[in-house]
């Protein structure tokens, strides 16, 4: 039997997410205020939703009183699934802060792992090379360790928001590829400048100091400065473009449950993204090249060849073009009356089902049950929720290219406008249909 949470389990200033499994919070803890319990509660709610969806898709568990009315049974099924989806959303939100704290811890471990790898690499090359341990190796380790220490301290202060990765999280709660690339270049430049500053402080000869200062001129680091300026400009332009297109109803953005490292290489739907991947890899390769040139000439700013800088520009243009053209608002192409087998062709009347065909009804990243349940259709002056129609492993309604909704009895006969409002809050254009008396 699990013990009751104790106030002595952790210091009063320690965040809840920092607590490991302990006698106060064992692996099977159900207190609801630790990573183990929130993760278990989220898993149970997800399993319950999947089991309910598959059971209702088979037609099991539907009240017999609703069997005579397909519309009523469909609405009852949708309400049950929506309620279960809300429990999943609540569990995701409760576990979100612990996931961010875990991401912050892993980022800190990875950062210090890079410092340790740098120290090992310096040691191996010092043993194999003919120069031994040099001042440049010492200053490089000091600069990397100092930057890592500062980022670790800052990350601990913002641990529940993702640590030092918090500035890389966009407004949609995903890690931003453009911000990560710009941060990588700025971090590299910060370590390089600190390394050169430590080297300058350790030099006593006037000639060596003058030579180092000459190596800081723009003739040596022009390509590097161009790469940094380009990555920062891309970050600002992408943020402005995405925000402008979302506000202008030309792009749909759904907030994610939380940032993940995979966000750097995928789109909002979690699929691999060529523009993001090539932009990240090309810049990473350029950083490796600059790092090698810094190791070969540690007393001047590393020079990035202008041919590589041009490659970075081409990669950035590809990335910007993709951001400018991706996404679209929902579009209604046709609205037809759903005819049941055996019935005659008839005009649209109150109580009939409408099949709305088009595109963009399910934004990228909105394929969960809770997000699908937020899709609504405005018919005349009424807002009608789109019912969730389950199938094994997913949902048949709504879909990105088609959704089915019932015409309410309160809709006045005559010419009415139909409009789809997606989970992102984006409205489609108006499509007019005639409701017969």
C-alpha positions in Angstrom: 0.0 0.0 0.0 1.4 3.4 -1.0 2.4 5.7 1.8 1.0 9.1 2.3 3.0 12.0 0.8 5.3 13.5 3.4 6.3 17.1 3.7 9.9 15.9 4.4 10.1 14.2 1.0 12.0 17.2 -0.5 13.0 20.7 0.5 10.3 23.3 0.4 11.9 25.2 -2.5 12.4 22.1 -4.7 9.9 21.8 -7.6 7.6 18.9 -7.5 8.9 17.5 -10.8 12.4 17.1 -9.3 11.3 14.4 -6.9 12.3 10.9 -8.0 10.5 7.7 -7.0 11.0 7.4 -3.3 9.2 6.1 -0.2 7.1 9.3 -0.4 6.4 8.9 -4.1 6.8 5.3 -5.2 6.5 4.0 -8.7 2.8 3.2 -8.2 2.0 6.4 -6.4 -1.5 7.8 -7.0 -1.3 11.1 -5.2 -1.8 13.0 -8.4 1.1 15.5 -7.7 4.2 13.6 -8.9 5.4 12.4 -12.3 4.6 8.8 -11.6 1.0 9.4 -10.7 0.2 11.9 -13.5 1.9 9.6 -16.0 -0.1 6.7 -14.8 -3.4 8.7 -14.8 -2.7 9.9 -18.3 -2.0 6.4 -19.6 -5.2 5.1 -18.0 -7.3 7.8 -19.5 -5.8 7.2 -23.0 -6.4 3.5 -22.7 -10.0 4.2 -21.6 -10.6 6.5 -24.5 -9.2 4.0 -27.0 -11.3 1.2 -25.5 -14.5 3.3 -25.5 -13.9 4.4 -29.1 -13.4 0.8 -30.4 -16.3 -0.5 -28.4 -18.7 2.2 -29.7 -17.4 1.6 -33.2 -18.6 -2.0 -32.9 -22.0 -0.7 -31.7 -21.6 -2.1 -28.2 -22.9 -0.1 -25.2 -25.4 2.1 -27.0 -28.6 2.5 -24.9 -31.5 0.6 -26.5 -33.7 3.7 -26.2 -31.5 5.4 -28.8 -31.6 2.6 -31.3 -34.6 4.0 -33.2 -32.8 7.3 -33.9 -29.5 7.3 -35.8 -29.1 11.0 -35.2 -29.6 10.7 -31.4 -27.3 7.7 -31.1 -24.6 9.4 -33.1 -24.9 12.5 -30.9 -24.8 10.3 -27.7 -21.7 8.5 -29.0 -20.0 11.9 -29.8 -20.8 13.2 -26.3 -19.4 10.2 -24.6 -16.2 10.4 -26.7 -15.9 14.1 -26.1 -16.1 13.6 -22.3 -13.4 10.9 -22.4 -11.3 13.1 -24.6 -11.5 15.9 -22.1 -10.2 13.6 -19.4 -7.2 12.8 -21.6 -6.6 16.5 -22.2 -6.8 17.2 -18.4 -4.3 14.4 -17.8 -2.0 15.8 -20.5 -2.0 19.2 -19.0 -1.4 17.8 -15.5 1.6 15.9 -16.7 2.9 18.7 -18.9 4.9 20.5 -16.3 6.7 17.3 -15.3 7.5 16.6 -19.0 9.0 20.1 -19.4 11.1 19.6 -16.3 12.3 16.3 -17.6 13.2 17.9 -20.9 15.1 20.6 -19.0 17.1 18.0 -17.1 17.9 16.0 -20.3 19.1 19.2 -22.0 21.4 20.0 -19.1 22.8 16.5 -19.1 23.3 16.8 -22.9 25.1 20.1 -22.5 27.5 18.9 -20.0 28.0 15.8 -22.1 29.2 18.0 -24.9 31.7 19.6 -22.4 32.9 16.2 -21.3 33.3 15.1 -24.9 35.2 18.2 -25.7 37.6 17.5 -22.8 38.1 13.9 -23.9 38.7 15.0 -27.4 41.2 17.6 -26.3 43.0 15.1 -24.2 43.2 12.5 -27.0 44.5 15.0 -29.5 47.0 16.4 -27.0 48.4 12.8 -26.6 48.5 12.0 -30.2 49.7 15.4 -31.5 53.1 17.0 -31.3 52.0 20.1 -29.5 50.8 18.6 -26.3 48.5 20.5 -24.0 48.3 24.1 -25.2 46.8 27.3 -23.9 44.1 27.1 -26.6 42.9 23.8 -25.2 42.7 25.2 -21.7 40.8 28.3 -22.8 38.4 26.3 -24.9 37.5 24.1 -22.0 37.2 27.1 -19.7 34.9 28.9 -22.1 32.7 25.8 -22.7 32.4 25.1 -19.0 31.6 28.7 -18.2 28.8 28.8 -20.8 27.5 25.5 -19.7 27.5 26.6 -16.0 25.6 29.8 -16.8 23.0 28.0 -18.9 22.6 25.3 -16.2 21.9 28.0 -13.5 19.5 29.8 -15.8 17.9 26.5 -16.7 17.3 25.5 -13.0 15.6 28.9 -12.4 13.2 28.1 -15.3 13.1 24.3 -15.0 9.3 24.0 -15.1 9.2 25.9 -18.4 11.8 23.8 -20.1 15.1 25.2 -18.6 17.4 27.0 -20.9 15.4 25.5 -23.9 12.5 27.8 -23.0 13.5 30.6 -25.4 13.5 28.0 -28.2 9.8 27.1 -27.7 7.5 28.9 -30.1 4.0 30.3 -29.5 2.5 27.0 -30.6 4.4 25.2 -27.7 6.8 23.4 -30.0 10.5 23.7 -30.4 11.3 26.1 -33.2 13.9 25.0 -35.8 14.8 28.6 -36.7 15.3 29.6 -33.1 17.4 26.5 -32.4 19.7 27.2 -35.4 20.1 30.9 -34.4 20.8 29.9 -30.8 23.4 27.4 -32.0 25.3 30.0 -33.9 25.1 32.5 -31.1 26.2 29.9 -28.5 29.2 28.9 -30.7 30.1 32.6 -31.1 29.8 33.2 -27.4 32.2 30.3 -26.6 34.6 31.4 -29.3 34.7 35.0 -28.0 35.2 33.8 -24.4 38.0 31.5 -25.6 39.7 34.4 -27.3 39.2 36.6 -24.3 40.8 34.1 -22.0 43.7 33.6 -24.4 44.2 37.4 -24.6 44.2 37.7 -20.8 46.9 35.0 -20.6 49.3 36.5 -23.2 52.0 38.7 -21.9 54.0 39.5 -25.1 52.9 42.6 -27.0 53.4 41.0 -30.4 51.2 38.0 -29.7 48.5 40.3 -28.2 48.5 42.4 -31.4 48.4 39.4 -33.6 45.3 38.1 -31.7 43.6 41.4 -31.9 44.2 41.5 -35.6 42.6 38.1 -35.9 39.4 39.5 -34.5 38.9 41.8 -37.5 36.0 41.4 -40.0 38.4 40.1 -42.7 38.8 36.9 -40.7 35.3 36.4 -39.4 33.2 37.9 -42.2 31.6 34.6 -43.2 30.9 33.7 -39.6 29.2 37.0 -39.0 27.1 36.6 -42.1 26.0 33.1 -40.9 24.9 34.5 -37.5 23.2 37.5 -39.1 21.4 35.2 -41.6 20.1 32.8 -38.9 18.9 35.6 -36.7 17.1 37.3 -39.6 15.4 34.0 -40.5 14.2 33.6 -37.0 12.6 37.1 -36.9 11.1 36.8 -40.4 9.6 33.4 -39.6 8.0 34.6 -36.4 6.5 37.6 -38.2 5.3 35.6 -41.2 3.7 32.9 -39.2 1.9 35.3 -36.9 0.7 37.5 -39.8 -0.6 34.5 -41.7 -2.4 33.1 -38.7 -4.0 36.4 -38.0 -4.9 36.8 -41.6 -6.7 33.4 -41.7 -4.2 32.1 -44.3 -2.6 29.5 -41.9 -3.9 27.3 -39.1 -1.9 26.7 -35.9 -2.9 24.3 -33.1 -1.1 24.5 -29.8 0.8 21.3 -29.0 0.7 19.4 -25.8 4.3 20.1 -25.1 7.7 20.7 -26.9 9.7 17.6 -28.0 13.2 17.3 -29.6 11.5 15.8 -32.6 9.8 19.1 -33.3 13.1 20.3 -34.8 12.8 17.9 -37.7 9.0 17.5 -38.1 6.0 19.6 -39.0 3.0 20.3 -36.8 1.5 16.9 -37.5 4.6 15.1 -36.4 5.7 14.1 -40.0 9.2 14.5 -41.2 9.7 17.9 -42.7 12.3 18.3 -45.5 12.6 22.2 -45.2 13.3 21.9 -41.4 15.6 19.0 -41.7 17.8 20.4 -44.4 18.0 23.8 -42.7 19.1 22.2 -39.4 21.6 19.8 -41.0 23.2 22.3 -43.3 23.8 24.7 -40.5 25.0 21.9 -38.2 27.5 20.9 -40.9 28.7 24.5 -41.3 29.1 24.8 -37.5 31.3 21.6 -37.5 33.5 23.2 -40.3 33.8 26.4 -38.4 34.7 24.5 -35.2 37.5 22.6 -37.1 38.9 25.9 -38.4 38.8 27.3 -34.9 40.8 24.3 -33.6 43.4 24.8 -36.4 43.7 28.5 -35.8 42.7 29.2 -32.1 43.9 32.8 -32.0 41.6 34.3 -34.5 37.9 34.3 -35.4 37.2 31.2 -37.5 36.6 32.0 -41.1 33.6 30.5 -42.9 34.2 30.2 -46.6 31.9 32.3 -48.7 30.9 29.3 -50.7 29.5 27.7 -47.6 27.9 30.9 -46.6 26.1 30.9 -49.9 25.0 27.4 -49.2 23.5 28.5 -45.9 21.7 31.3 -47.8 20.2 28.8 -50.2 19.1 26.5 -47.3 17.6 29.5 -45.5 15.6 30.6 -48.6 14.2 27.0 -49.0 13.2 27.1 -45.3 11.6 30.5 -45.6 9.7 29.6 -48.8 8.3 26.6 -47.1 7.1 28.6 -44.1 5.5 31.2 -46.4 3.6 28.7 -48.4 2.6 26.0 -45.8 -0.8 25.7 -44.3 -4.1 27.1 -45.6 -7.5 28.1 -44.3 -10.4 25.5 -44.6 -12.1 25.5 -47.9 -15.7 24.3 -48.6 -16.0 23.0 -52.1 -19.4 21.4 -52.0 -22.3 20.7 -49.6 -24.6 17.7 -50.4 -27.4 16.0 -48.7 -26.6 12.5 -47.3 -29.1 10.1 -48.8 -29.7 6.9 -46.9 -30.0 3.7 -49.0 -33.5 3.1 -50.1 -34.6 6.7 -49.8 -35.6 9.0 -52.6 -33.7 12.0 -53.8 -35.0 15.1 -52.0 -34.0 18.7 -51.2 -32.3 19.6 -48.0 -34.7 19.8 -45.1 -34.5 20.2 -41.3 -33.1 17.1 -39.7 -31.2 16.0 -42.8 -27.5 15.3 -42.7 -25.1 17.4 -44.8 -21.8 16.1 -46.1 -19.4 19.0 -46.4 -16.6 18.3 -48.8 -13.4 20.4 -49.1 -10.0 20.6 -47.5 -8.3 21.9 -44.3 -11.0 20.8 -41.9 -8.5 19.1 -39.5 -5.4 21.3 -39.0 -2.0 19.7 -38.6 -1.6 18.4 -35.0 -5.4 18.4 -34.4 -6.1 14.8 -35.0 -6.7 13.9 -31.3 -10.3 13.3 -30.1 -10.3 16.4 -27.9 -9.2 18.6 -30.9 -11.6 16.9 -33.3 -14.5 17.6 -30.9 -13.8 21.3 -31.2 -14.8 21.4 -34.9 -18.1 23.1 -35.5 -20.3 24.2 -38.4 -22.2 27.4 -38.6 -25.6 26.8 -40.4 -27.5 30.1 -40.7 -27.3 31.6 -37.3 -26.7 28.4 -35.4 -23.4 26.8 -34.4 -23.6 23.0 -34.7 -20.9 20.7 -33.2 -19.6 18.1 -35.6 -20.2 14.7 -34.1 -17.4 12.3 -33.5 -18.0 9.1 -35.5 -15.6 6.4 -34.2 -14.0 3.6 -36.1 -11.4 1.1 -35.0 -8.1 3.0 -34.4 -9.5 6.4 -35.3 -12.5 8.5 -36.4 -14.5 8.7 -39.6 -15.9 12.1 -38.8 -14.6 14.8 -39.0 -11.9 14.3 -41.6 -9.6 16.7 -43.3 -11.5 16.5 -46.6 -15.1 15.7 -45.4 -17.4 16.1 -42.4 -21.0 15.2 -41.8 -23.4 17.3 -39.7 -27.1 17.4 -39.1 -29.3 20.4 -40.0 -31.0 21.5 -36.8 -34.7 21.9 -36.6 -34.2 25.5 -35.5 -32.8 26.5 -38.9 -35.3 28.6 -40.8 -36.2 27.4 -44.3 -34.7 29.4 -47.2 -31.3 30.4 -48.3 -28.7 29.8 -45.5 -24.9 30.0 -45.3 -22.7 27.1 -44.2 -19.3 27.8 -42.6 -16.8 25.5 -41.0 -14.8 26.5 -37.9 -11.8 24.3 -37.2 -10.1 23.4 -34.0 -7.6 26.2 -34.7 -10.4 28.7 -34.6 -10.1 29.5 -38.4 -13.3 30.0 -40.4 -13.8 28.8 -43.9 -15.5 30.8 -46.6 -19.3 30.9 -46.7 -21.2 28.3 -48.8 -24.9 28.9 -49.5 -27.5 26.1 -49.6 -31.3 26.2 -49.7 -33.2 24.5 -46.9 -36.7 23.5 -48.2 -39.8 24.0 -46.1 
